[in-house]
Amino acid sequence: MNVAVDRSSAADSNELEAFIDSLTDEDKMLLRLREELYEGRWDAMLADLNDRLGGKPYIFRLASRIQDDIARVERLSRFERKNGINLATALWPDEYGR
């Protein structure tokens, strides 16, 4: 996969490409939802998922695997923080490039 990468970022391009190639459809869905519904903020998405688990009001309904989605969000967020990148921008630069 040819990924748009800011070469000044801390991410090694091979590591980034390998990580992006490993993303599931569910991972990509969460990245898009984060950009579209939560203004690019993982913390807001996690709060929403946890509210849903706790029976509180929530913004949207994900699949019944909320705990799996939370684990995905944490993994994606950790990779972005570690490498100083936005995966949505790397995957879809025309849509989310800033």
C-alpha positions, 0 to 999 in steps of 0.5 A, a space after each residue: 500500500 502506498 501511504 501518504 506519510 510526512 517524512 518529518 514524523 517520528 514514524 518509520 515508514 516501513 513500520 507505518 506501512 506494516 501497521 496500516 496493512 494490518 488494519 481491519 475493516 473495523 479499525 478503519 471504521 473506527 478511524 473514520 468515525 473518530 474523524 467524522 463524529 469526534 473531531 479526531 479525538 480518541 478520548 471523546 470516542 472512548 468516553 462515548 463507548 464507556 457511557 454506552 457500556 454503563 447504560 448512559 446516553 451515547 451518541 451512536 450505536 456500534 456493534 455489540 462488541 463495544 469492549 473489542 472496539 475499546 481495545 481497538 481504539 486504545 491500540 490505534 491511539 497508542 500507535 498514533 501517539 508513539 509515532 506522532 501521526 494521524 492514521 486517518 490522514 495517512 490512509 485517506 489524505 484527500 479526505 482528512 489531510 490537514 
